[in-house]
Amino acid sequence: MTPSIPIPSPWMTMSMTYRVSAALRAALSWFFLAALAAVFAIVAPSFLGTGFSYVTFAPLVACAVSVLALGTATMTFVSAGRIRYQLGEDEIQYEAGILSRTAVSLPYDRIQTVSITSGLVDRLLGINHVVCQSAADQSNITLPGLRTDQAEATRQAVAERSRLSRRGGNRDL
C-alpha cells in the first residue's frame, strides 16, 4: 500500500541516497577527464618534442583533477541537500540552489502529466524522479531522488489534486 501525503505537506527534501549518488556522478565525470588527460600526457611528448616530460606533467594533472573532483562532489552533495518541495493547497512549490536560487510554483490546474522516471543506476539505488509537466516547458518541475514509495505517493497526490483542480471539484481530500 502506498502511503498518503497530507496536503499541505511539510517541506520535503531529497534522500541521502540521491545526494551521495549525485556527488559520485559529479566526481566520476572529472575522473573521466583525468583519463583523457593521462592519454594526452602519454601521447603529447611525440607531438611536443623532447622538452616535455610526462613524469612531471602526470602528477600535476592527477592532483588538479583530484581537487576538482572533490570540490565538485562536495558542492553537488551540498546543492542536492538544498532541493526541497512542498505540496500546497493549490500548487507545488519547488526550491533549489545555493549560489543561484531557483523557486518555482506550479498550480495543480496547470499540470497535464505526472510521471515517474528512473535510470539504471537510480533503479539499482531505489530512487526515482517525479516529473510534473505543464503546457509551458519553463514551469515543469522534476523532484529528483525520491524513494520508490515516496515517489508513487507524490505522483498519486499530485495527479489527484490536478484532476480535481481542473474539474473545479472539492479540493479537500
C-alpha positions in Angstrom: 0.0 0.0 0.0 1.3 3.4 -1.0 1.5 5.9 1.9 -0.6 9.0 1.5 0.8 12.5 1.7 -1.1 15.2 3.6 -2.0 18.4 1.8 -0.5 20.8 2.6 2.6 18.8 3.2 5.6 19.9 5.1 8.7 20.9 3.1 10.3 17.7 1.9 14.0 17.2 0.9 15.8 14.7 -1.3 17.0 11.4 0.1 20.6 10.9 1.3 21.0 8.2 -1.3 20.3 10.7 -4.1 22.7 13.2 -2.6 25.5 10.6 -2.5 24.8 9.3 -6.0 24.7 12.8 -7.4 28.1 13.6 -5.8 29.6 10.4 -7.1 28.4 11.1 -10.6 29.9 14.6 -10.5 33.3 13.2 -9.3 33.3 10.4 -11.9 33.0 13.0 -14.7 36.2 14.6 -13.5 38.0 11.2 -13.3 36.9 10.5 -16.9 38.6 13.8 -17.8 41.6 12.6 -15.9 41.8 9.5 -18.0 41.7 11.7 -21.1 44.5 13.9 -19.7 46.6 10.8 -19.0 46.2 9.6 -22.6 47.2 13.1 -23.7 50.2 13.1 -21.4 51.4 9.8 -22.9 50.9 10.9 -26.5 52.0 14.5 -26.1 55.8 14.0 -25.9 55.7 12.8 -29.5 53.9 16.0 -30.6 55.6 18.5 -28.3 59.1 17.3 -28.6 61.7 16.1 -26.1 61.4 19.1 -23.7 58.0 17.9 -22.5 58.2 15.4 -19.6 55.4 13.1 -18.8 56.9 12.4 -15.4 56.4 16.0 -14.3 53.1 16.5 -16.0 51.2 13.4 -14.8 51.3 14.2 -11.0 50.2 17.8 -11.6 47.2 16.6 -13.7 46.3 13.9 -11.1 46.4 16.5 -8.3 44.4 19.1 -10.2 41.8 16.6 -11.2 41.5 15.2 -7.7 41.0 18.6 -6.3 38.4 19.4 -8.9 36.6 16.1 -8.4 36.5 16.5 -4.6 35.3 20.1 -4.9 32.6 19.2 -7.5 31.4 16.2 -5.4 31.2 18.3 -2.3 29.4 21.2 -4.0 27.0 18.7 -5.7 26.3 17.0 -2.4 25.5 20.2 -0.6 23.5 21.6 -3.5 21.4 18.4 -3.7 20.7 18.8 0.0 19.2 22.3 -0.7 16.5 20.8 -3.1 13.1 20.8 -1.4 9.5 20.8 -2.3 6.0 21.2 -0.8 2.6 20.0 -2.0 0.5 23.0 -1.1 -3.3 23.6 -1.2 -3.3 25.0 -4.8 0.2 24.4 -6.1 3.5 22.5 -5.9 6.4 24.7 -4.6 10.0 23.7 -5.5 13.2 25.4 -4.3 16.8 24.6 -5.1 20.3 26.1 -5.2 23.0 27.6 -3.1 24.6 30.4 -5.0 21.9 30.8 -7.6 18.4 30.1 -6.1 15.5 28.7 -8.1 11.9 28.8 -6.8 9.0 27.5 -8.9 5.4 27.3 -8.1 3.3 25.2 -10.4 -0.5 25.4 -9.9 -2.3 22.0 -9.9 -4.7 23.1 -12.6 -1.8 23.7 -15.0 -0.3 20.2 -14.6 -1.0 18.0 -17.6 1.1 14.9 -16.8 2.7 13.5 -13.7 5.2 10.7 -14.3 8.0 8.7 -12.5 11.3 8.2 -14.2 14.5 6.4 -13.2 17.7 5.4 -14.9 19.5 2.1 -14.4 21.7 3.5 -11.6 18.7 5.1 -10.0 16.7 1.8 -10.1 19.7 0.0 -8.5 19.7 2.6 -5.7 15.9 2.6 -5.3 15.5 6.2 -6.2 13.1 7.8 -8.7 12.3 11.2 -10.2 8.7 12.6 -10.2 8.2 14.8 -13.3 5.2 17.3 -13.2 4.7 18.7 -16.7 2.6 21.7 -17.7 1.8 23.1 -21.1 4.6 25.6 -20.7 8.0 23.9 -20.7 9.5 26.7 -18.5 7.4 25.7 -15.5 7.9 21.9 -15.4 9.1 20.6 -12.1 11.3 17.5 -11.5 11.5 16.2 -8.0 14.7 14.1 -8.1 15.9 11.3 -5.7 12.7 10.1 -4.1 12.4 6.6 -2.7 10.1 4.4 -4.7 7.2 4.5 -2.2 7.6 8.3 -1.7 7.7 8.9 -5.5 4.5 6.9 -6.0 2.7 8.6 -3.2 3.8 12.0 -4.5 2.7 11.1 -8.0 -0.7 9.9 -6.9 -1.3 13.0 -4.7 -0.3 15.4 -7.4 -2.3 13.6 -10.1 -5.4 13.6 -7.9 -5.0 17.2 -7.0 -4.5 18.1 -10.6 -7.6 16.2 -11.7 -9.8 17.9 -9.0 -8.4 21.4 -9.8 -9.2 21.1 -13.5 -12.7 19.9 -12.8 -13.3 22.6 -10.2 -14.2 19.9 -7.7 -13.8 19.7 -4.0 -10.1 20.3 -3.1 -10.5 18.9 0.4 -9.1 15.4 0.1 
